Amino acid sequence: MIAFYLTLAALGAAGTVVIREMAAREAKQRAALRPVRVRAEVRGNRPSRER
């Protein structure tokens, strides 16, 4: 009977690890899709609006 409960606990622990890994992968994918702020190195590169 003890073996059954130990097996159940091991399966629960393994499931928790799998779920955490999936969540970490999903977070990395979301971070990769975030827009990145691009700043101009030289202000003179912008087109002028004088007309």
N, CA, C and O atoms as CSV, one atom per row, in Angstrom:
chain,resi,resn,atom,element,x,y,z
A,1,MET,N,N,0.826,-1.196,0.000
A,1,MET,CA,C,0.000,0.000,0.000
A,1,MET,C,C,0.868,1.257,0.000
A,1,MET,O,O,0.540,2.253,-0.645
A,2,ILE,N,N,1.968,1.194,0.725
A,2,ILE,CA,C,2.864,2.347,0.776
A,2,ILE,C,C,3.454,2.619,-0.608
A,2,ILE,O,O,3.639,3.773,-0.994
A,3,ALA,N,N,3.744,1.564,-1.340
A,3,ALA,CA,C,4.312,1.723,-2.685
A,3,ALA,C,C,3.339,2.484,-3.592
A,3,ALA,O,O,3.755,3.298,-4.416
A,4,PHE,N,N,2.054,2.214,-3.432
A,4,PHE,CA,C,1.048,2.911,-4.230
A,4,PHE,C,C,1.091,4.411,-3.970
A,4,PHE,O,O,1.085,5.211,-4.905
A,5,TYR,N,N,1.135,4.785,-2.706
A,5,TYR,CA,C,1.158,6.212,-2.370
A,5,TYR,C,C,2.459,6.881,-2.793
A,5,TYR,O,O,2.455,8.036,-3.217
A,6,LEU,N,N,3.576,6.156,-2.679
A,6,LEU,CA,C,4.845,6.702,-3.141
A,6,LEU,C,C,4.830,6.911,-4.652
A,6,LEU,O,O,5.341,7.915,-5.150
A,7,THR,N,N,4.245,5.963,-5.378
A,7,THR,CA,C,4.124,6.104,-6.828
A,7,THR,C,C,3.237,7.296,-7.176
A,7,THR,O,O,3.547,8.066,-8.085
A,8,LEU,N,N,2.146,7.441,-6.455
A,8,LEU,CA,C,1.236,8.558,-6.680
A,8,LEU,C,C,1.934,9.883,-6.427
A,8,LEU,O,O,1.763,10.830,-7.195
A,9,ALA,N,N,2.721,9.962,-5.353
A,9,ALA,CA,C,3.465,11.190,-5.046
A,9,ALA,C,C,4.507,11.477,-6.118
A,9,ALA,O,O,4.703,12.634,-6.489
A,10,ALA,N,N,5.173,10.453,-6.618
A,10,ALA,CA,C,6.181,10.634,-7.663
A,10,ALA,C,C,5.540,11.138,-8.954
A,10,ALA,O,O,6.086,12.013,-9.626
A,11,LEU,N,N,4.386,10.582,-9.294
A,11,LEU,CA,C,3.684,11.043,-10.489
A,11,LEU,C,C,3.239,12.495,-10.338
A,11,LEU,O,O,3.316,13.274,-11.288
A,12,GLY,N,N,2.780,12.853,-9.161
A,12,GLY,CA,C,2.379,14.235,-8.914
A,12,GLY,C,C,3.553,15.186,-9.044
A,12,GLY,O,O,3.422,16.261,-9.629
A,13,ALA,N,N,4.697,14.800,-8.505
A,13,ALA,CA,C,5.894,15.641,-8.590
A,13,ALA,C,C,6.349,15.783,-10.038
A,13,ALA,O,O,6.725,16.871,-10.474
A,14,ALA,N,N,6.313,14.681,-10.779
A,14,ALA,CA,C,6.722,14.731,-12.188
A,14,ALA,C,C,5.766,15.615,-12.985
A,14,ALA,O,O,6.197,16.371,-13.856
A,15,GLY,N,N,4.488,15.522,-12.692
A,15,GLY,CA,C,3.507,16.366,-13.365
A,15,GLY,C,C,3.738,17.830,-13.090
A,15,GLY,O,O,3.602,18.665,-13.983
A,16,THR,N,N,4.089,18.148,-11.855
A,16,THR,CA,C,4.369,19.533,-11.488
A,16,THR,C,C,5.574,20.066,-12.262
A,16,THR,O,O,5.559,21.203,-12.734
A,17,VAL,N,N,6.600,19.256,-12.390
A,17,VAL,CA,C,7.803,19.670,-13.128
A,17,VAL,C,C,7.463,19.918,-14.593
A,17,VAL,O,O,7.921,20.896,-15.183
A,18,VAL,N,N,6.664,19.038,-15.177
A,18,VAL,CA,C,6.290,19.192,-16.583
A,18,VAL,C,C,5.489,20.475,-16.782
A,18,VAL,O,O,5.719,21.212,-17.740
A,19,ILE,N,N,4.555,20.739,-15.881
A,19,ILE,CA,C,3.732,21.948,-15.994
A,19,ILE,C,C,4.593,23.201,-15.858
A,19,ILE,O,O,4.385,24.170,-16.587
A,20,ARG,N,N,5.553,23.196,-14.942
A,20,ARG,CA,C,6.440,24.356,-14.775
A,20,ARG,C,C,7.282,24.594,-16.024
A,20,ARG,O,O,7.470,25.736,-16.442
A,21,GLU,N,N,7.787,23.515,-16.619
A,21,GLU,CA,C,8.591,23.659,-17.833
A,21,GLU,C,C,7.756,24.223,-18.982
A,21,GLU,O,O,8.234,25.061,-19.748
A,22,MET,N,N,6.519,23.769,-19.101
A,22,MET,CA,C,5.643,24.277,-20.149
A,22,MET,C,C,5.353,25.758,-19.931
A,22,MET,O,O,5.328,26.533,-20.887
A,23,ALA,N,N,5.135,26.151,-18.689
A,23,ALA,CA,C,4.862,27.555,-18.387
A,23,ALA,C,C,6.082,28.423,-18.689
A,23,ALA,O,O,5.940,29.541,-19.185
A,24,ALA,N,N,7.274,27.914,-18.393
A,24,ALA,CA,C,8.493,28.671,-18.675
A,24,ALA,C,C,8.681,28.847,-20.182
A,24,ALA,O,O,9.061,29.926,-20.638
A,25,ARG,N,N,8.417,27.791,-20.956
A,25,ARG,CA,C,8.525,27.896,-22.417
A,25,ARG,C,C,7.536,28.906,-22.974
A,25,ARG,O,O,7.869,29.699,-23.854
A,26,GLU,N,N,6.324,28.870,-22.455
A,26,GLU,CA,C,5.299,29.803,-22.932
A,26,GLU,C,C,5.676,31.247,-22.597
A,26,GLU,O,O,5.454,32.150,-23.404
A,27,ALA,N,N,6.243,31.463,-21.414
A,27,ALA,CA,C,6.667,32.814,-21.028
A,27,ALA,C,C,7.778,33.313,-21.943
A,27,ALA,O,O,7.798,34.488,-22.308
A,28,LYS,N,N,8.701,32.433,-22.316
A,28,LYS,CA,C,9.783,32.827,-23.226
A,28,LYS,C,C,9.224,33.186,-24.601
A,28,LYS,O,O,9.678,34.142,-25.230
A,29,GLN,N,N,8.243,32.422,-25.062
A,29,GLN,CA,C,7.647,32.725,-26.357
A,29,GLN,C,C,6.931,34.071,-26.318
A,29,GLN,O,O,7.021,34.853,-27.264
A,30,ARG,N,N,6.219,34.339,-25.223
A,30,ARG,CA,C,5.520,35.619,-25.095
A,30,ARG,C,C,6.509,36.771,-25.063
A,30,ARG,O,O,6.264,37.819,-25.661
A,31,ALA,N,N,7.621,36.586,-24.372
A,31,ALA,CA,C,8.635,37.639,-24.283
A,31,ALA,C,C,9.249,37.906,-25.659
A,31,ALA,O,O,9.596,39.044,-25.978
A,32,ALA,N,N,9.381,36.871,-26.460
A,32,ALA,CA,C,9.964,37.041,-27.786
A,32,ALA,C,C,9.023,37.803,-28.713
A,32,ALA,O,O,9.475,38.430,-29.670
A,33,LEU,N,N,7.727,37.756,-28.442
A,33,LEU,CA,C,6.760,38.429,-29.301
A,33,LEU,C,C,6.502,39.883,-28.905
A,33,LEU,O,O,5.831,40.610,-29.638
A,34,ARG,N,N,7.027,40.315,-27.751
A,34,ARG,CA,C,6.813,41.697,-27.311
A,34,ARG,C,C,7.514,42.666,-28.243
A,34,ARG,O,O,8.624,42.393,-28.698
A,35,PRO,N,N,6.886,43.787,-28.531
A,35,PRO,CA,C,7.557,44.778,-29.381
A,35,PRO,C,C,8.769,45.376,-28.660
A,35,PRO,O,O,8.739,45.611,-27.452
A,36,VAL,N,N,9.799,45.608,-29.404
A,36,VAL,CA,C,11.029,46.172,-28.844
A,36,VAL,C,C,11.092,47.637,-29.233
A,36,VAL,O,O,10.864,47.988,-30.390
A,37,ARG,N,N,11.396,48.482,-28.279
A,37,ARG,CA,C,11.498,49.909,-28.559
A,37,ARG,C,C,12.802,50.177,-29.314
A,37,ARG,O,O,13.887,49.830,-28.847
A,38,VAL,N,N,12.677,50.789,-30.467
A,38,VAL,CA,C,13.843,51.107,-31.291
A,38,VAL,C,C,14.072,52.603,-31.203
A,38,VAL,O,O,13.158,53.389,-31.452
A,39,ARG,N,N,15.279,52.999,-30.854
A,39,ARG,CA,C,15.561,54.431,-30.776
A,39,ARG,C,C,16.573,54.799,-31.846
A,39,ARG,O,O,17.493,54.038,-32.144
A,40,ALA,N,N,16.388,55.957,-32.405
A,40,ALA,CA,C,17.299,56.414,-33.458
A,40,ALA,C,C,18.616,56.837,-32.822
A,40,ALA,O,O,18.630,57.574,-31.836
A,41,GLU,N,N,19.706,56.373,-33.385
A,41,GLU,CA,C,21.024,56.718,-32.852
A,41,GLU,C,C,21.355,58.183,-33.138
A,41,GLU,O,O,21.909,58.884,-32.292
A,42,VAL,N,N,21.009,58.627,-34.331
A,42,VAL,CA,C,21.318,60.004,-34.720
A,42,VAL,C,C,20.001,60.702,-35.030
A,42,VAL,O,O,19.212,60.215,-35.840
A,43,ARG,N,N,19.765,61.833,-34.393
A,43,ARG,CA,C,18.496,62.525,-34.605
A,43,ARG,C,C,18.379,63.091,-36.007
A,43,ARG,O,O,17.262,63.321,-36.472
A,44,GLY,N,N,19.476,63.324,-36.696
A,44,GLY,CA,C,19.446,63.892,-38.030
A,44,GLY,C,C,18.900,62.932,-39.085
A,44,GLY,O,O,18.656,63.348,-40.218
A,45,ASN,N,N,18.705,61.665,-38.741
A,45,ASN,CA,C,18.210,60.693,-39.708
A,45,ASN,C,C,16.701,60.805,-39.965
A,45,ASN,O,O,16.196,60.252,-40.942
A,46,ARG,N,N,16.008,61.495,-39.122
A,46,ARG,CA,C,14.563,61.619,-39.288
A,46,ARG,C,C,14.250,62.586,-40.429
A,46,ARG,O,O,14.934,63.596,-40.593
A,47,PRO,N,N,13.222,62.281,-41.215
A,47,PRO,CA,C,12.848,63.209,-42.283
A,47,PRO,C,C,12.272,64.486,-41.678
A,47,PRO,O,O,11.554,64.441,-40.680
A,48,SER,N,N,12.587,65.602,-42.278
A,48,SER,CA,C,12.101,66.862,-41.730
A,48,SER,C,C,10.656,67.085,-42.143
A,48,SER,O,O,10.226,66.610,-43.194
A,49,ARG,N,N,9.907,67.805,-41.320
A,49,ARG,CA,C,8.506,68.085,-41.612
A,49,ARG,C,C,8.297,69.501,-42.086
A,49,ARG,O,O,7.164,69.980,-42.124
A,50,GLU,N,N,9.357,70.174,-42.444
A,50,GLU,CA,C,9.231,71.552,-42.905
A,50,GLU,C,C,8.706,71.588,-44.333
A,50,GLU,O,O,9.280,70.969,-45.229
A,51,ARG,N,N,7.617,72.312,-44.540
A,51,ARG,CA,C,7.047,72.449,-45.889
A,51,ARG,C,C,6.452,73.787,-46.055
A,51,ARG,O,O,5.921,74.099,-47.121
